C-alpha cells in the first residue's frame, strides 16, 4: 500500500486549485430555471448550441450572481459581439 493510504490521498502534498471551468455544483438549485430553459432549447433545436446562446448567457449570469462561479466579463466567455456572431450564424444556416 502507498504512503497516502487507500482513501487518504497524497498526504503532505499541497492541494492544487481546480482548473478553470470547474465550479461548485448548484446544490441549492438556485439556477435550475435557467438550466432547464437552456436544456429545453437544446432539445428543441436538435442540440445546436448556437441557437440557444441567450439561454446559455442567462445561465452563466445566474451562476455568477449566486457565486457558483467566478465573476467574469461575458466577452471573455464568448458573448462579446453577440449581434455580429448571431448574424454570421444566421447566414451560415440560411445558405445551406
Secondary structure, DSSP 8 states (H G I E B T S, - for coil): --TT-TTT-STTS------TT-----TT-TTHHHHHHHHHHHHHTTS-GGGGHHHHHHHHHHHHHTTSS----GGGGTTTTHHHHHHHHHHHHHT-
